[in-house]
């Protein structure tokens, strides 16, 4: 006779494959590569489906630096599994020029790219990657060391761009204002509808350039942009913007640390990421000391 406990036990392998895939999609890349795909052969096959990798989320990975994860190789592996179907990727802390260019080369239809605190990305790396991403619609470059030259290249290479987040640490007293990035945005990104410039050094002139060059703006976030002297004229100039955040507006809902620095210096040191990746390695990828995937037959585990 079947007991109540036995009748209430669910066999997860009996779920339809599409339902199982939907559940697994809600896991991050780390969980899929190190845990979910090792459960059974059925889950392993589902996790190798390219459609599982249309979106790759590797955010908040800063705390993993102290562990044995090779995040760059894990990200490379996830991108390879997408087989060109990748539409959305979020990378924090560890992205390098080599990884970014590799993502762009393998993901020509990418629409959303989010890079946060990726200090190992240079202007040159972003420029080369942008040249391979003509369908990019949303870009975030928060706390990255990127200049106006790279922003101009992004604007020229990504004509469909409609959302840009270009954030930095706010400061109470800047040595001087700078409108270089604002002018680059104004001159090359006319289709922007959403723009976030948290902590930028732009002045009233830079803001006016953006308002003139980006007539489709629906939302504009300028919190902690203290070189902008807000007043009646700017209020009137921005009255067509549906969602406006002014320099002194509250930062309680801002997702990053909004603590102000007392001074700004162009020579400020930033933490660096991990070492450059070796794309020519013949070794199997080992993602962590606790997860050795070399026992699996996976054509993407080796890069020529």
ZILINMO-V500035 format. One record per residue. N is the residue number from 1. RES is the residue in one small letter. SS is DSSP state (@ for helix, = for strand, . for the rest). PHI is phi in degrees with one decimal (NA if undefined). BURIAL is I if it has 9 or more other ideal C-beta (glycine too) atoms within 8 Angstrom, else O. Layout:
BEGIN
n=N res=RES ss=SS phi=PHI burial=BURIAL
n=N res=RES ss=SS phi=PHI burial=BURIAL
END
This chain:
BEGIN
n=1 res=x ss=. phi=NA burial=O
n=2 res=x ss=. phi=-78.5 burial=O
n=3 res=x ss=. phi=-79.3 burial=O
n=4 res=x ss=@ phi=-61.3 burial=O
n=5 res=x ss=@ phi=-63.0 burial=O
n=6 res=x ss=@ phi=-67.9 burial=O
n=7 res=x ss=@ phi=-69.9 burial=O
n=8 res=x ss=@ phi=-89.3 burial=O
n=9 res=x ss=. phi=-76.9 burial=O
n=10 res=x ss=. phi=-95.7 burial=O
n=11 res=x ss=. phi=-92.8 burial=O
n=12 res=x ss=@ phi=-64.5 burial=O
n=13 res=x ss=@ phi=-73.3 burial=O
n=14 res=x ss=@ phi=-86.3 burial=O
n=15 res=x ss=. phi=-65.8 burial=O
n=16 res=x ss=. phi=-56.5 burial=O
n=17 res=x ss=@ phi=-60.1 burial=O
n=18 res=x ss=@ phi=-67.2 burial=O
n=19 res=x ss=@ phi=-69.9 burial=O
n=20 res=x ss=@ phi=-61.7 burial=I
n=21 res=x ss=@ phi=-62.2 burial=I
n=22 res=x ss=@ phi=-62.5 burial=O
n=23 res=x ss=@ phi=-67.9 burial=O
n=24 res=x ss=@ phi=-65.8 burial=I
n=25 res=x ss=@ phi=-61.9 burial=O
n=26 res=x ss=. phi=-79.2 burial=O
n=27 res=x ss=. phi=-84.0 burial=O
n=28 res=x ss=. phi=-81.1 burial=O
n=29 res=x ss=@ phi=-59.6 burial=I
n=30 res=x ss=@ phi=-60.6 burial=I
n=31 res=x ss=@ phi=-65.7 burial=I
n=32 res=x ss=@ phi=-67.2 burial=I
n=33 res=x ss=@ phi=-70.7 burial=I
n=34 res=x ss=@ phi=-100.0 burial=I
n=35 res=x ss=. phi=-132.1 burial=I
n=36 res=x ss=@ phi=-57.7 burial=I
n=37 res=x ss=@ phi=-72.4 burial=I
n=38 res=x ss=@ phi=-93.5 burial=O
n=39 res=x ss=. phi=-67.8 burial=O
n=40 res=x ss=. phi=-162.7 burial=O
n=41 res=x ss=@ phi=-66.1 burial=O
n=42 res=x ss=@ phi=-64.4 burial=I
n=43 res=x ss=@ phi=-65.2 burial=I
n=44 res=x ss=@ phi=-59.8 burial=I
n=45 res=x ss=@ phi=-66.6 burial=O
n=46 res=x ss=@ phi=-62.6 burial=I
n=47 res=x ss=@ phi=-69.6 burial=I
n=48 res=x ss=. phi=-93.8 burial=I
n=49 res=x ss=. phi=-67.9 burial=I
n=50 res=x ss=@ phi=-55.5 burial=I
n=51 res=x ss=@ phi=-68.9 burial=O
n=52 res=x ss=@ phi=-70.8 burial=I
n=53 res=x ss=@ phi=-116.7 burial=I
n=54 res=x ss=. phi=-71.2 burial=I
n=55 res=x ss== phi=-130.2 burial=I
n=56 res=x ss== phi=-123.0 burial=I
n=57 res=x ss== phi=-118.3 burial=O
n=58 res=x ss== phi=-125.9 burial=I
n=59 res=x ss=. phi=-97.0 burial=I
n=60 res=x ss=. phi=52.5 burial=O
n=61 res=x ss=. phi=-96.0 burial=I
n=62 res=x ss=@ phi=-58.5 burial=O
n=63 res=x ss=@ phi=-72.5 burial=O
n=64 res=x ss=@ phi=-85.0 burial=I
n=65 res=x ss=@ phi=-58.6 burial=I
n=66 res=x ss=@ phi=-78.5 burial=O
n=67 res=x ss=. phi=-99.1 burial=O
n=68 res=x ss=. phi=-93.3 burial=O
n=69 res=x ss=. phi=-70.3 burial=I
n=70 res=x ss=. phi=-101.9 burial=I
n=71 res=x ss=@ phi=-66.1 burial=I
n=72 res=x ss=@ phi=-62.8 burial=I
n=73 res=x ss=@ phi=-68.5 burial=I
n=74 res=x ss=@ phi=-63.6 burial=I
n=75 res=x ss=@ phi=-66.2 burial=I
n=76 res=x ss=@ phi=-57.2 burial=I
n=77 res=x ss=@ phi=-62.7 burial=I
n=78 res=x ss=@ phi=-63.7 burial=I
n=79 res=x ss=@ phi=-63.2 burial=I
n=80 res=x ss=@ phi=-61.6 burial=I
n=81 res=x ss=@ phi=-65.1 burial=I
n=82 res=x ss=@ phi=-69.3 burial=I
n=83 res=x ss=. phi=52.1 burial=O
n=84 res=x ss=. phi=86.1 burial=I
n=85 res=x ss=. phi=-91.0 burial=I
n=86 res=x ss=. phi=-66.3 burial=I
n=87 res=x ss=. phi=-116.7 burial=I
n=88 res=x ss== phi=-147.8 burial=I
n=89 res=x ss== phi=-140.2 burial=I
n=90 res=x ss== phi=-127.0 burial=I
n=91 res=x ss== phi=-127.5 burial=I
n=92 res=x ss== phi=-123.3 burial=I
n=93 res=x ss=. phi=79.3 burial=I
n=94 res=x ss=. phi=-106.9 burial=I
n=95 res=x ss=. phi=-69.8 burial=I
n=96 res=x ss== phi=-121.5 burial=I
n=97 res=x ss=@ phi=-56.5 burial=I
n=98 res=x ss=@ phi=-60.6 burial=I
n=99 res=x ss=@ phi=-67.3 burial=I
n=100 res=x ss=@ phi=-61.5 burial=I
n=101 res=x ss=@ phi=-65.0 burial=I
n=102 res=x ss=@ phi=-62.3 burial=I
n=103 res=x ss=@ phi=-58.7 burial=I
n=104 res=x ss=@ phi=-64.1 burial=I
n=105 res=x ss=@ phi=-66.0 burial=O
n=106 res=x ss=@ phi=-94.3 burial=I
n=107 res=x ss=. phi=-138.3 burial=I
n=108 res=x ss=. phi=-64.6 burial=I
n=109 res=x ss=. phi=-104.4 burial=I
n=110 res=x ss=. phi=-57.6 burial=I
n=111 res=x ss=. phi=-108.3 burial=I
n=112 res=x ss== phi=-130.5 burial=I
n=113 res=x ss== phi=-131.2 burial=I
n=114 res=x ss== phi=-123.2 burial=I
n=115 res=x ss== phi=-124.6 burial=I
n=116 res=x ss== phi=-128.7 burial=I
n=117 res=x ss=. phi=54.5 burial=I
n=118 res=x ss=. phi=-98.7 burial=I
n=119 res=x ss=. phi=-77.0 burial=I
n=120 res=x ss== phi=-92.4 burial=I
n=121 res=x ss=. phi=-94.7 burial=I
n=122 res=x ss=. phi=-99.6 burial=O
n=123 res=x ss=@ phi=-56.0 burial=I
n=124 res=x ss=@ phi=-61.6 burial=O
n=125 res=x ss=@ phi=-64.6 burial=I
n=126 res=x ss=@ phi=-67.2 burial=I
n=127 res=x ss=@ phi=-62.0 burial=I
n=128 res=x ss=@ phi=-65.3 burial=I
n=129 res=x ss=@ phi=-65.0 burial=I
n=130 res=x ss=@ phi=-61.4 burial=I
n=131 res=x ss=. phi=-65.3 burial=I
n=132 res=x ss=. phi=-107.2 burial=I
n=133 res=x ss=. phi=-126.1 burial=I
n=134 res=x ss=. phi=-70.3 burial=I
n=135 res=x ss=. phi=-101.8 burial=I
n=136 res=x ss=. phi=-63.2 burial=I
n=137 res=x ss=. phi=-113.9 burial=I
n=138 res=x ss== phi=-132.2 burial=I
n=139 res=x ss== phi=-137.2 burial=I
n=140 res=x ss== phi=-121.9 burial=I
n=141 res=x ss== phi=-130.8 burial=I
n=142 res=x ss== phi=-90.5 burial=I
n=143 res=x ss=. phi=57.8 burial=I
n=144 res=x ss=. phi=-117.0 burial=I
n=145 res=x ss=. phi=-88.3 burial=O
n=146 res=x ss=. phi=-118.3 burial=I
n=147 res=x ss=. phi=-102.8 burial=I
n=148 res=x ss=@ phi=-61.5 burial=I
n=149 res=x ss=@ phi=-61.6 burial=I
n=150 res=x ss=@ phi=-68.6 burial=I
n=151 res=x ss=@ phi=-62.3 burial=I
n=152 res=x ss=@ phi=-61.3 burial=I
n=153 res=x ss=@ phi=-63.4 burial=I
n=154 res=x ss=@ phi=-59.6 burial=I
n=155 res=x ss=@ phi=-61.2 burial=I
n=156 res=x ss=@ phi=-73.1 burial=O
n=157 res=x ss=@ phi=-85.2 burial=I
n=158 res=x ss=. phi=-122.1 burial=I
n=159 res=x ss=. phi=-68.2 burial=O
n=160 res=x ss=. phi=-92.0 burial=I
n=161 res=x ss=. phi=-60.1 burial=I
n=162 res=x ss=. phi=-124.8 burial=I
n=163 res=x ss== phi=-138.6 burial=I
n=164 res=x ss== phi=-135.1 burial=I
n=165 res=x ss== phi=-117.3 burial=I
n=166 res=x ss=. phi=-132.9 burial=I
n=167 res=x ss=. phi=-108.1 burial=I
n=168 res=x ss=. phi=-148.1 burial=I
n=169 res=x ss=. phi=-71.1 burial=O
n=170 res=x ss=. phi=-72.7 burial=I
n=171 res=x ss== phi=-132.7 burial=I
n=172 res=x ss== phi=-70.4 burial=O
n=173 res=x ss== phi=-136.8 burial=O
n=174 res=x ss=. phi=-82.4 burial=I
n=175 res=x ss=. phi=-63.6 burial=O
n=176 res=x ss=. phi=-163.1 burial=O
n=177 res=x ss=. phi=-79.2 burial=I
n=178 res=x ss=. phi=-144.6 burial=I
n=179 res=x ss=. phi=-107.4 burial=I
n=180 res=x ss=@ phi=-58.4 burial=O
n=181 res=x ss=@ phi=-67.5 burial=I
n=182 res=x ss=@ phi=-60.5 burial=I
n=183 res=x ss=@ phi=-66.6 burial=I
n=184 res=x ss=@ phi=-60.2 burial=I
n=185 res=x ss=@ phi=-64.2 burial=I
n=186 res=x ss=@ phi=-62.8 burial=I
n=187 res=x ss=@ phi=-84.6 burial=I
n=188 res=x ss=@ phi=-125.2 burial=I
n=189 res=x ss=. phi=-128.1 burial=I
n=190 res=x ss=. phi=-69.9 burial=O
n=191 res=x ss=. phi=-95.0 burial=I
n=192 res=x ss=. phi=-60.1 burial=I
n=193 res=x ss=. phi=-114.6 burial=I
n=194 res=x ss== phi=-134.2 burial=I
n=195 res=x ss== phi=-139.2 burial=I
n=196 res=x ss== phi=-122.2 burial=I
n=197 res=x ss=. phi=-127.0 burial=I
n=198 res=x ss=. phi=-61.4 burial=I
n=199 res=x ss=. phi=71.8 burial=I
n=200 res=x ss=. phi=-77.0 burial=I
n=201 res=x ss=. phi=-92.8 burial=I
n=202 res=x ss=. phi=-60.0 burial=I
n=203 res=x ss=. phi=-108.6 burial=I
n=204 res=x ss=@ phi=-58.3 burial=O
n=205 res=x ss=@ phi=-64.7 burial=O
n=206 res=x ss=@ phi=-65.0 burial=I
n=207 res=x ss=@ phi=-64.2 burial=I
n=208 res=x ss=@ phi=-62.1 burial=I
n=209 res=x ss=@ phi=-62.0 burial=I
n=210 res=x ss=@ phi=-64.0 burial=I
n=211 res=x ss=@ phi=-63.0 burial=I
n=212 res=x ss=@ phi=-78.6 burial=O
n=213 res=x ss=@ phi=-83.6 burial=I
n=214 res=x ss=. phi=-124.6 burial=I
n=215 res=x ss=. phi=-70.3 burial=O
n=216 res=x ss=. phi=-93.1 burial=I
n=217 res=x ss=. phi=-58.2 burial=I
n=218 res=x ss=. phi=-110.0 burial=O
n=219 res=x ss== phi=-136.6 burial=I
n=220 res=x ss== phi=-144.1 burial=I
n=221 res=x ss== phi=-114.0 burial=I
n=222 res=x ss=. phi=-121.6 burial=I
n=223 res=x ss=. phi=-61.6 burial=I
n=224 res=x ss=. phi=62.0 burial=I
n=225 res=x ss=. phi=-92.5 burial=I
n=226 res=x ss=. phi=-81.7 burial=I
n=227 res=x ss=. phi=-84.1 burial=I
n=228 res=x ss=. phi=-89.2 burial=I
n=229 res=x ss=. phi=-92.7 burial=O
n=230 res=x ss=. phi=-72.9 burial=O
n=231 res=x ss=. phi=-162.7 burial=O
n=232 res=x ss=@ phi=-60.8 burial=O
n=233 res=x ss=@ phi=-63.4 burial=O
n=234 res=x ss=@ phi=-69.1 burial=I
n=235 res=x ss=@ phi=-58.8 burial=I
n=236 res=x ss=@ phi=-70.1 burial=O
n=237 res=x ss=@ phi=-65.6 burial=O
n=238 res=x ss=. phi=-103.0 burial=I
n=239 res=x ss=. phi=-66.9 burial=O
n=240 res=x ss=. phi=-82.2 burial=O
n=241 res=x ss=. phi=-83.4 burial=I
n=242 res=x ss=. phi=-69.5 burial=O
n=243 res=x ss== phi=-122.8 burial=O
n=244 res=x ss== phi=-117.5 burial=O
n=245 res=x ss== phi=-115.4 burial=O
n=246 res=x ss=. phi=-87.7 burial=O
n=247 res=x ss=. phi=-53.0 burial=I
n=248 res=x ss=. phi=-98.6 burial=O
n=249 res=x ss=. phi=-68.9 burial=O
n=250 res=x ss=. phi=-60.3 burial=O
n=251 res=x ss=. phi=-110.7 burial=O
n=252 res=x ss=. phi=-61.4 burial=O
n=253 res=x ss=. phi=-97.0 burial=O
n=254 res=x ss=. phi=-76.3 burial=O
n=255 res=x ss=. phi=-76.3 burial=O
n=256 res=x ss=. phi=-108.5 burial=I
n=257 res=x ss=. phi=-66.7 burial=O
n=258 res=x ss=. phi=-104.1 burial=I
n=259 res=x ss=. phi=-64.7 burial=O
n=260 res=x ss=. phi=-83.0 burial=O
n=261 res=x ss== phi=-86.7 burial=I
n=262 res=x ss== phi=-75.5 burial=O
n=263 res=x ss== phi=-140.1 burial=O
n=264 res=x ss=. phi=-114.4 burial=I
n=265 res=x ss=. phi=-137.2 burial=O
n=266 res=x ss=. phi=-68.3 burial=O
n=267 res=x ss=. phi=-97.9 burial=O
n=268 res=x ss=. phi=-60.8 burial=O
n=269 res=x ss=. phi=-84.9 burial=O
n=270 res=x ss=. phi=-119.5 burial=O
n=271 res=x ss=. phi=-67.1 burial=O
n=272 res=x ss=. phi=-97.3 burial=O
n=273 res=x ss=. phi=-88.9 burial=I
n=274 res=x ss=. phi=-85.0 burial=O
n=275 res=x ss=. phi=-66.0 burial=O
n=276 res=x ss=. phi=-62.1 burial=O
n=277 res=x ss=. phi=-84.0 burial=I
n=278 res=x ss=. phi=-107.8 burial=O
n=279 res=x ss=. phi=-73.7 burial=O
n=280 res=x ss=. phi=-97.6 burial=O
n=281 res=x ss=. phi=-66.5 burial=O
n=282 res=x ss=. phi=-96.9 burial=O
n=283 res=x ss=. phi=-82.1 burial=O
n=284 res=x ss=. phi=-69.0 burial=O
n=285 res=x ss=. phi=-74.2 burial=I
n=286 res=x ss=. phi=-116.8 burial=I
n=287 res=x ss=. phi=-79.1 burial=I
n=288 res=x ss== phi=-160.1 burial=I
n=289 res=x ss=. phi=-64.3 burial=O
n=290 res=x ss=. phi=-94.3 burial=O
n=291 res=x ss== phi=-140.6 burial=I
n=292 res=x ss=. phi=-108.0 burial=O
n=293 res=x ss=@ phi=-93.2 burial=I
n=294 res=x ss=@ phi=-67.6 burial=O
n=295 res=x ss=@ phi=-78.2 burial=O
n=296 res=x ss=. phi=-94.5 burial=O
n=297 res=x ss=. phi=-87.9 burial=O
n=298 res=x ss=. phi=-134.9 burial=O
n=299 res=x ss=@ phi=-65.8 burial=O
n=300 res=x ss=@ phi=-90.3 burial=O
n=301 res=x ss=@ phi=-78.1 burial=I
n=302 res=x ss=. phi=-121.9 burial=I
n=303 res=x ss=. phi=-108.2 burial=O
n=304 res=x ss=. phi=-79.9 burial=O
END
